[in-house]
Amino acid sequence: MKLDRRRNKAFITRNTEYHVHHRECVGVRDRKTGRWIHDHPALRSWLLGGMDRRKKMFHTLLPGTRLVFTNGERDVLTSPLLEVERPEKPSLECYTWRAKMGVIEAAA
């Protein structure tokens, strides 16, 4: 399967990168060490949107908003978003869903 970076986004906060594929968090990396965090509560959770200081939810994720992830039982609120970028190609090989489930073909 050819990896397509266009379907993935990396949301950068001060300490962490959250890698998202079609709104599902598929990778979390510590920015200081560069290591992938395999037991982070945001992994395999869905990105609902962003929240500002007034606790108002947004679907558009702008710098300064905090990401909100949920798995239906537990919510994760990140530190403020610094930037959104396309992940580097080597990052796609490290995503948790690839390591645990093998290569998953995208539905056509």
C-alpha positions as semicolon CSV with decimal commas, in nm:
position;residue;x (nm);y (nm);z (nm)
1;M;0,000;0,000;0,000
2;K;0,129;0,344;-0,089
3;L;0,128;0,579;0,209
4;D;-0,050;0,908;0,142
5;R;0,050;1,198;0,364
6;R;-0,242;1,408;0,238
7;R;-0,487;1,202;0,445
8;N;-0,292;1,269;0,766
9;K;-0,229;1,577;0,978
10;A;0,014;1,642;1,259
11;F;-0,121;1,874;1,527
12;I;0,168;2,031;1,717
13;T;0,140;2,143;2,079
14;R;0,424;2,257;2,304
15;N;0,526;1,908;2,418
16;T;0,343;1,667;2,188
17;E;0,256;1,590;1,827
18;Y;-0,085;1,432;1,765
19;H;-0,102;1,251;1,430
20;V;-0,453;1,213;1,293
21;H;-0,586;1,004;1,002
22;H;-0,946;1,089;0,905
23;R;-1,010;1,234;1,255
24;E;-0,871;0,924;1,434
25;C;-0,556;0,972;1,645
26;V;-0,311;0,716;1,509
27;G;0,013;0,841;1,664
28;V;0,135;1,053;1,953
29;R;0,498;1,163;1,970
30;D;0,690;1,340;2,245
31;R;0,852;1,647;2,087
32;K;1,147;1,655;2,327
33;T;1,258;1,295;2,284
34;G;1,109;1,220;1,941
35;R;0,973;0,892;2,080
36;W;0,629;0,760;2,000
37;I;0,400;0,721;2,302
38;H;0,216;0,389;2,266
39;D;-0,004;0,418;2,575
40;H;-0,128;0,777;2,539
41;P;-0,502;0,812;2,615
42;A;-0,562;1,002;2,287
43;L;-0,453;0,705;2,073
44;R;-0,737;0,547;1,874
45;S;-0,966;0,828;1,994
46;W;-1,162;1,058;1,763
47;L;-1,083;1,426;1,721
48;L;-1,401;1,619;1,801
49;G;-1,260;1,967;1,739
50;G;-1,095;2,249;1,927
51;M;-1,189;2,431;2,245
52;D;-1,100;2,786;2,338
53;R;-1,055;2,941;2,683
54;R;-1,429;3,006;2,713
55;K;-1,490;2,632;2,660
56;K;-1,653;2,696;2,324
57;M;-1,609;2,415;2,069
58;F;-1,488;2,475;1,711
59;H;-1,453;2,244;1,414
60;T;-1,185;2,467;1,263
61;L;-0,860;2,405;1,448
62;L;-0,664;2,728;1,479
63;P;-0,349;2,800;1,680
64;G;-0,438;2,866;2,042
65;T;-0,732;2,623;2,056
66;R;-0,701;2,299;2,249
67;L;-0,772;1,968;2,076
68;V;-1,052;1,752;2,215
69;F;-1,034;1,375;2,159
70;T;-1,285;1,115;2,277
71;N;-1,318;0,739;2,267
72;G;-1,677;0,740;2,394
73;E;-1,575;0,678;2,753
74;R;-1,288;0,918;2,812
75;D;-1,206;1,265;2,677
76;V;-0,860;1,412;2,628
77;L;-0,799;1,788;2,622
78;T;-0,455;1,892;2,495
79;S;-0,247;2,199;2,560
80;P;-0,297;2,484;2,308
81;L;-0,231;2,408;1,944
82;L;0,077;2,574;1,795
83;E;0,049;2,462;1,433
84;V;-0,091;2,203;1,194
85;E;0,134;2,039;0,937
86;R;0,157;1,744;0,705
87;P;0,356;1,465;0,875
88;E;0,692;1,355;0,739
89;K;0,682;1,030;0,539
90;P;0,887;0,829;0,794
91;S;0,627;0,915;1,060
92;L;0,356;0,726;0,872
93;E;0,546;0,400;0,923
94;C;0,538;0,449;1,303
95;Y;0,166;0,496;1,349
96;T;0,016;0,271;1,613
97;W;-0,256;0,126;1,391
98;R;0,014;0,006;1,150
99;A;0,220;-0,154;1,427
100;K;-0,068;-0,333;1,596
101;M;-0,301;-0,413;1,311
102;G;-0,073;-0,443;1,009
103;V;-0,127;-0,248;0,693
104;I;-0,488;-0,138;0,653
105;E;-0,606;-0,069;0,300
106;A;-0,812;0,248;0,267
107;A;-1,167;0,202;0,144
108;A;-1,210;0,319;-0,214
